Amino acid sequence: MSVQKAKKRVAILISGRGSNMVSLIEAARAPAYPAEIVLVLANRPDAAGLTRAQAAGIPARAIDHKGFADRASFDAALQAELEAAGIELIVLAGFMRILTDAFVEAWAGRMINIHPSLLPLFKGTHTHARALDAGMRLHGCTVHYVVPELDAGPIVAQAAVPVLPDDDAETLAARVIVQEHRLYPAALALIAGGGAALDGGRVRLAEAERDPGAALLSL
């Protein structure tokens, strides 16, 4: 009889409504999913995602960044909460707060983010409008490891959508978010299950995950 590996303990950091957080929580309900969402933290007390997490039975609390003198103090409070919960992986899901280099480096290879563009294109904000302005025919989203440089970490997975002739930023964003909700749980499962690993500045997939017909790669 095979022994099931212990699930990775995951914290999700949010700032707003947490739509990607919800997709991760729902995916993690599956018995075979290799990660367990055990904590949700927000830097804003009014983040709607806190209520959504609590309704799903996930411990959720706010650490208001406005109550700290500087970023390092806020990050120290964040670190204390993560350590107390025995967190192994951090998932950023609409977390609109710049973390200090020291915090990011302490979690190197253990913290991921999702960005609404096909990185390395359109780092930063207003990605959908910028894609339209550039005349892109494809747009999408990227899951990547977090490094001190903004939106520059090694890429784990990507999903693309077509840019339609009558698209505006809102319609394009609506189509991308559907793929975000599919891609992020798949990418987290890949990492937590040992199917992806950092090799220098790139992500290497395990042999079993290299089939181009696999669900993650056909998004």
N, C-alpha and C positions, 0 to 999 in steps of 0.2 A: 504494500500500500504506500503510495507517494505521500510525502509530508509537505503540506502547503507552507510556503514561506510566509514569515510575518509581514504584515502590510506596513508600508512606509507611513510614518506619521507626518501629516501635512497640515500646514497653516496657510490660510488664504488671507492676503492683505488687500483691503478695499478702501475706497474713498466715497463711493456713491451707491448706486442701486444694486450692483453685484450680479448682473445678468450672466456673466461668465462663471461667477461663483456658483450660481444655481445649477448650471450645466455640469460643473464638476461634482457638486454634492449629489446630484441625481445619478451620475455615472458611477460614483463610488459606492452606491447602494448595492451594486451587483456583487454577489459573493466572491466571484473570481477576480474582481478588480484589485490590483496590487497596492493601492494606496487608500488610506483612511483619512478623511477630513476631520481633524480633531479640534480645530480652533479657527476662528475668524476674528481678525483684528482690523479696526478702522481708525484712521487718524482724524475722523470727523464724527462727533457724537450724533449728528443728524443723518448719517449715512443710512439710506433705506435698506441696504443689504444686511445690516445688523439684525433687523426685525425678521428678514427673510431667513437668515441663518438660524436664528433662535426658533423659528417656526418649524424648521427642519430638524430640530434637536441638537444643533451644533453649538457648543459654547462660543459666545460672541461678545466682544466688549470693545469699547472705544478707548484709545489713548490719544487725547486731544493734543495735537502738536502745538496749539496756541498756548498751552500751559507750560511750555519749556523754553528756557532761555536761548537755546541754540539747537542745531540739528543733532549734534553729538549727544546731548542730554536726552532728546527724544529717542534716538536710536538705542541708547542704553536701556531705556524703559521698555522698548520693543524687544530687545534682546532678552531681558529678564523674563518677560512673558513667554517667549519662545522656548527658553531653556526650561522654565518651570513645567511646560507642557510636553517636554521631551520631543520637540519638533526635529524632524530629519530633512524635510524639504519645505521650501517656501514657494508659494505660487502668488504672483502679483496679478490681481484681476481688477484693473481700473484703479490702481493705487497711485494717486496723483501727488506723490511726495518724493522729492529727491533724497535718496539715502546717501549717507556719507561713504566715502571710499573705504574707510575702515570697516564699516558694517558689510558692505558688498563683498569685500575681500574675505571677510570672516566666513561668509556663506558661499564662497566660490565653488561652482559645480553643484550647488544645492539650492539654487534660487532661479526660477524661470519667470518669464513675462510673455504676454502676447501683445503684438503690435499690429495695428490695422494698415499694413502695407506689405508688399513683397520686399522685405529688406534684402540688400542694403538701400533700396530706393525709399525715399520719403521718410527719413527719420524725423522724430519730433511730432508736432501737432498738425491738424488740418490736412491729414493725409489724403482724404477723399477728394477734396477740392483741388489739391495739388496734382493728384493723378489725372483729374479731368483737364486741368490747365496744361498739363504736359502732353495731352493727346494719347494717353495710354490706351491700349486695347485690352490689356489684362491688369487686374488689380487683385488684392487679396489680403492675407494676414500671415503672420509669422510667429511661431513660438521659438524663443531663444533664451539661452542662459544670460543672466544679468552680469554685466561687468561695469566698472566705473564709468566708462564712456557710454553716453546715451545711445540706446538701441543698437549697440555694436557687438553684442555677445554672439558666440557660436550658435548657428541656426540648428534647431532640432527638427522642425517640420514646417511646411507651408501649405496653404490652400489658395487656389486662384479662382477668380470669377471673371466673366467677360465684362467689359465696359460697353454698355449699350448706347446707341446714338442719342437717345433722349434722356440719358441719365443726368441727374444733378447730384450734388453731394449727399443729399438725404437718401435718395433711392439706391445709390451705390453703397452707402453705409449699411442700409438695411439688408442688402444682399451679402455683404461681407460678414455681418454679425452672425448670420445663419451658419456660415462656415467656421467662424470663431467658436461657436458653441459645439461644433463637431470636432474641430481640430484640437482644442485645448485638452479635453478629457483623453483623447487618443494619445497625445504627446506626453501627458503626465503618466499614463499607463505604461508607455514605452520606457520612460525613465525609471519609474518606480519598479517595474518588472525586470530591469536589467537589460532591456533591448537596445539601449542607447547609452553611450559613454563618451566622455570628453577625451580627446586625444590631441593634446596641444591646443591649437586654436580651432579645432573642428570637432564635430560630433560624428562618431562612428556608430553605425548600426550593427547589431549582432547579425550573424549569418541568417538566422531564421526570419529577420525583419527586412531582408533585402528583396523580397519578391515584389515586383512592381504591381502585382495584382492585389497586394494587401490593402486593407481598408484605409489605413492611414495614408498611403501613398497614392490612392486613387481619388482623394477628396477633390 
